[in-house]
Amino acid sequence: MRHFLSSMRQVSAFLFDILSSSGLIELNMSPALESLANIRGQFGLTQHDLAEKLGISRQHLSKLENSHKPLSPKLARRVSEVCRHLGLSNGGPLSAIRAIPVRSWAQAGIGGDFDELPLDWQKQVATDCPDERAFAVEIQGDSMEPKFFPGDIAVLMPSHQPRNGNLVVARLESEGTVFKVFTAREHLPTRICSFTSYNPVFQPIEVSEASVIWNFPVYQIIRQVWR
């Protein structure tokens, strides 16, 4: 039991490394270089053994353990499968990782609500977002620099209502699709929604709630650090 709990702790740490290596919001950490090796040790695997189970070369695995190269969504899912096969239950910390579609910024500007968004996409990303309808968009523009940059990928939660201070991607009648910090205040007979940038060059956008077509909170920001 002690050995099993130790393995579970190592796997939990590895899940954190998978997500941080993908560039989760506010995380600028590299993958923890010891986690893959620690997990291999817990399960008694050599680099060759684990690489074979993952369907990659030993050299590739070595690079993943010793560099900043992030795991791809496909490889993250494979790691999850291998860990479960080696004794991690279906309720384990890696079981929630799944692939979701990445829609372009242009696609995000189509449709009046989630159900009208285009169904086609070109890319996927790995996430543990609990929203079953979650999807991602690739950020464009520099209004949120220096915290977020063009090419960052925002994972959205269409089933959740944003709260004050949340990062959101919203579609507005007058401005189109925006990536901002959201706040709202009562201003009878309506409600005023403010969308603020981190870049001071951009002025806040204030609109009535009626002119917000949709407004989805951001679950995480994924940044590709290996280019």
N, C-alpha and C positions, 0 to 999 in steps of 0.2 A: 504493500500500500504506500509506504514512504517513497519507494522508487517511482510508483505511478504518479503520485502527487508532484514529485520533482519533475517528472516528464511533462506533466500538465503545465507547470509553471514555465518551463522552458518553451513549450509550444505557445503559451499565451504571449510570452515575450517575442516569439518569432512572428506572431500575428501583428504585433505592434510594428515590428521591423518591416513586414510586407507593406503595411499601409503607409508608414513613414517614408519608405523608399519610393513610394508612388507620389509623395509630396503632399501629404495631408495639410490642411489649412494650418498656417502658422508654424509648421514644422520644417526646419531647414536642416534636419539631421540626415546623415547618411545612414544606410542600413547598418544596424549593429553588427560589427564584423564577426563577433563570436557566436551569434545565435545559430547559424546554420551548423557550425562545427559542434556546438553544444548539443543540438538536437541529434546530430549524427552520433555523438558519443552516448547519449541517453539510449538510443535505439541500437547501439553497437554496429553502426554502419561506417564503412570507409567512404572516402570521396567517390571512389569508383562505384560502390554499391548504390549510394544515393543518386548519383548521376544516371546510372542505368535505370533506376526506378522512375526518374523524372524524364527520361528520354532525351538527355542532353549529354554532351561530352564531359569528361572529368575536368578538362581545361576550362570549359564554360562555367562549371560549378565553382571551380577555384576562383575565377574572376568575380563571381557573384559574392563569394565570401570575403573577398579582399579588395573590392572596388565600390564605386558609387553607382554602378549600373543597376537600375531598378528592375524588379520583376515585371514581366509582361502579365496581362490579365490571364492569358492561357497558362503560363507557368505557375502563377499564384494558385489557380484552380487545381493544377496538377499536384502542387505541394500539399494542398488541403486533402486531396484524395489519398496521397501516399501516407500522410499522418493518420488519417482515419483507418486505413488498411493496417497500419502498424499498431493499432490499439486505441486510437482516439475515438470516442463515441460520437454519434451523429450530433449530439448536443454540444460538442466541444467548441472552443473559441474560433476555430477556422471554418466551421460549417456554414457560417453566415455569408462568407465571401461568394459573390456571384458577378457575372458580367452584365452590364447594362449598356444600352445604345448611347452613342455620342452624336447629337444632332448639330448641324452647323448653325452659326449665328443667323444665317438667312432663314433656315428652316424654323428656328425658334420664333421668327417674326410672322409666321403663317398660322392662322387659326385663332378662333376666339376663346378656346379653352383647351385643356389637355387632350380631350378626345378628338380635336380637330387638327392636332399637330401631325406633320407628315410621319408616315410609318417607316420610310426608308432611311437607312443610315449607312455609313461607310466604316465606322470604327466602334470599338467597345472598350470599356475600362472596367477594372475590378473594383468592387466596393462592398462594404458591409452595411450599406444604407438600409434601414428597416422598411422604408416605404416601397410597397410592391409596385408602385407605378413610377418609381424613380427613373430618371434619365439624366443625361449630361449634355452640356453645351460647351463649345470651345469659345473662350472669351475673346472678344475683339475690342480694340480701342485702348487708350491709355488713361482713362478717367480714374482708375483705381490704383495707379502707380503712386508710391513705390512699393506697395504691399502685394499687388497682383499685377500680372502682365499679360499682354496678348499671347494667346496660345495656352494659357492655363485652362484647365477643364473644371467646370463647376458641376457638381452632382446635386440635382434638384429634387425636392420633395413635394410633388403636386398635391398630395393628400393632406398636407399640413398648412395651417395658417401661420404666416410670419408674425413674429413679435417685434416690438420696438428694439432696435439695435441689431437685428438680424441682417446678415448679408442676403440679398435677394437677386434673382433675375426676374424682371417684370416686363410686361408689354403694355405700353401706355398709348392712348389714342394719339397724343400729339408728338411724342418723342420716339415711338417705336420701342424696340427691345433695349433694355438698360440693365447694367450690373451695378448695384449700388448698396448703400446701407439704408435700411428702411426704418422710418418712424411714422407714427400716425397720431393725430390729436383731434379731439372733438371740436367742431366749429359749426354749431347749429345754424341751419338745419342739415348740415352735411358733415362729413368727416374728411379732414385734410391729410393727404399722404405725402410725406417728404422722402425724396430719394437723393442721398448725399454721396459725393465722391471723396476719395482720399486725396486725389490730386487737387490742390487748391486753385488751379486754373479753371476748374469747372464749378459753376454755381449750382447750388441745390435746386432740384426740380420739385415744385409743389403743385399738386393737382388734387382735384376732388376724387373721392373714392369711386365715384361713378365713371370716371374716365380711365380707371385701371382695368384693362381687359383681363389680365391674369397676373398673379404675383406669387412666385414660388420661392420659399426659403432655400438657402444653400446648405446642404449637409456637409460638404467638404469641398476643398479645392485641391485638385491633383496637378502637380507640376512635374513636367518631364525634365529631370535634371541631367540626364544623359542624352546628349545630342550629337 
